Amino acid sequence: MELLPWLEGYVSRKAQVLEDLAPDLDWWFSQTPAETSLDTDVPALCSELTQIFVARHANDRLRTAFPRIADNIGVSALGLGSRAIGGISDATGIRPDAVTDSPLANTVLQFSVAELTHAPGIGSAAANQIVLALIEHSVTTADHGNGSPPATEALPGNATPYVCVLITPLGVPDDLDQIRSRAVGGVIDAAIREIANVEGPLSMDRLTRTIVQRFGFERASSRRQEQIKRRVPRAMIRRSRMGAFVWPEQCDPDRWRGFRTPVAGNTRPLVEIAPEEIANAMQTAALVALRRDELFRRTAALLGISRISAQGSTRMLACLNLMLESGRITSDGLTYLSDCGRKQRAAALESAPENAAHRNRQAR
């Protein structure tokens, strides 16, 4: 009820609309989202709730309807499509490329569904997508007390801001002709470690591109880039079929469970994000059971990506397969759930018998 206060009025005859959506007839009063997910298709439930909200609460202000969503959460957390992003831009006057980094409080939460539906460039389909994303985000983060990506025992540190290294000069373009000299080579070696410590894991291409820029080039020849790549210590490089990535020396890729979210427009293309980082974000997204497309969409949103290309979907699928092989995510053939989500389900199932009856009595 605290999560979706607009459900409070569904009693008596109105309750019939909700009773058939989950096995427990009083689920919206008596259960937490984790408990409901034990025997309910959560994505389907969210879709049904979206239809109910749009049909019956079109004039409710979204800020009031979804009070548990933190004001400072960015639009990117909702994983909206390009049409919805463009419509929000038209409705708010914010540039399209700046919408995803804008807080929800300054964008969608200030409107009602009716206002969004009639706003130029949005329409009913995009308005419904926005409501669905708000419901899913509320449900996914419900047991963590705020709108931030949930931290769990298996995800120490979890989400942190993605920080770019400052593009300060390392030299002038002609210096790269002396890359084999001790002086220039030493500068490049120090820069490699500096960039890896700030931005790592990062793609080898991004690392070399950053160093080239700091020597005054917009672009450099493949020969020069290869010369820089050869200076990266092998112990800092992790290669797979998804590319070569440079890691901080003190970071173990097999044990690291963090991922970075964008701030101030520091977004990264999916191809420049290490598969381990994508997998860690995917594990967080799968704290509740999700269908594959929704899992990919929510993972991309955690990483600040609003649209997944065909190449991006292939990359996501490869990461999902790695997670399935490792057991960090499991599937029932329809939905996917992380090991952390399974632990939450088990805990909810263990406590449900003695607590459900008490909550039912309170609710009635």
Buried (B, 14 or more C-beta within 10 A) or exposed (E): EEBBBBBEEBEEEEBEBBBEBBEBBBBBBBBBBBBBBBEBBBBEBBBBBBEBBBEBBBEBBBBEBBEBBBEEBBBBBBBBBEBBBBBBBBBBEBEEEEBBBBBBBBBBBBBBBBBBBEBEBBBEEBBBBBBBBBBBBBBBBBBBEEBBBBBBEBBEEBBEEBEBBEEEEBBEEEBBEEBEEEEBBEBBEEBBBBBBBBBBBBBBBBBBBBBBBBBBBEEBEEEBBEBBBEBBEEEBBBEEEBBBBBBBEEBEBEEBBBBBBBBEEBBBEBBBBBBBBBBBBBBBBBBBBBBBEBBBBBBBBBBBBBBBEEEBBEBBEBBBEBBEEEEBBBBEEEBBBBBBBBBBBEEBEEEBEEBBEEBBEEEE
